Amino acid sequence: MRVLLVEDDEHVADALGTALRQQGHDIVPVCTGAAALAGMEGIELVLLDLGLPDLDGLEVCKRIRAMSPVPIIVLTARTDEIDRVLGLHAGADDYVLKPYSVHELRARMEAVTRRVCRCGIASSGHQASCHGTQEIVAFGPLSINLRSRDVLLRDRPLQLTRKEFDLLAMLMEEPEKVHTREDIISRVWDENWFGSTRTLDVHIGALRQKLGAYEWIETSRGVGFRLGTPPEES
Ligand code: CA
């Protein structure tokens, strides 16, 4: 995999670059946000340190996301930034807290790439959709295209992050069913996810905000979430 490694600490970049090259990845190291934005050609995954000398790492993340759907994993020691990293503002796919092990990072890299199969649909549990004929799933005034990953609400396009889309697609499969937090996390994130389940709440919050009404996604307290009755257009 061709990986853009955005890290201004030379020692970290060298050690990480070497370890990932040994695992067969093609590493493109850059040490500034500007170089990252200029070096996106052909990149299949971005590892992004938030503390960069020139631009704010979150701004870099946001700009990469605006130009490409490529998976972005943020490397950060800033626990206070995680909500913003994963939420509406930046569009990262995952994060790894510093200090981290190469083993942990590799697991996250595999997880974010595995979630997207050839046709752009999250792979876990979606095999039937990948090879089946149903591409458009509709619920009330909401419709999603599983192949193009386009989302329309009242015929207007919605921009969702990769995780938000996977989450919405899972809820829309069985709209009346309450999906447990565990099921959602294992399917949309990874069966080996060991991070905070707060990540799920951050994504639910972001999705509700983009859908424009809290009622779309009902909370089943202590259990999980389900797609609710769509609100009337005001
Ligand atoms: Ca740094």
Boltz pocket constraint, residues with backbone or C-beta under 6 A from the ligand:
constraints:
  - pocket:
      binder: B
      contacts: [[A, 7], [A, 8], [A, 9], [A, 49], [A, 50], [A, 51], [A, 52]]
      max_distance: 6.0
